[in-house]
Amino acid sequence: MSAKIYRPAKTAMQSGKAKTHLWVLEFDQAAPRRIDPMMGYTSSVDTRQQVKLMFETLEQAEAYAKREAIDYRVILPKDAKRQVVSYTDNFRFSRLQPWTH
């Protein structure tokens, strides 16, 4: 049984950072999924892949994985780098691209 521990990134549909401060322990898929021949549904015998455990800190998630003897890997988050751009830079004299309107 293996799992990954990560901090989710914000979705493209949200402007804030809600639900991105918690760490998630998510189990890996142990058995392959299969397609039901009659209905076409995708099913699996492994129900652990439906479980997502939330933790306040990375240390709590790692402690839980060690206590339960779960092999885990940590995926560290990549913080977004904000590029500060001023509106007045559009009109400066030393602009690289010429103003076209």
Protein Blocks (a to p, Z undefined) as FASTA:
>chain_A
ZZddddddddfkbcblghklbccdddddfbdcdddfklopacdfblklmpccddfbfklm
mmmmmmnopacddddddddddddddfklmmgmklfbdcfZZ
